[in-house]
């Protein structure tokens, strides 16, 4: 499931949510992807892990150090939505 957690320069900032199909372990992971992430979705689901995968915007918008601007935005989203 894609979730929009904010906007930057008119572009949606998104994260992917991987939820276990059954038996939640109560453990969550936050991962950051720059586009070369290899999915371990089945393994995370099997282990009962909830994963929030922060996807860095493409098209030249994810150049260093500019990508650091999105981390406070996603952190604020986590503080509001993951209670």
ABEGO torsion letter per residue (X at the ends): XBBBAEBBGGBBBBBBBBBBABGBAGBBBBBBBAGABBBAAAAAAAAGBBBBBBBBBBGGAABOAAAAAAAAAAAAAAAAAAX
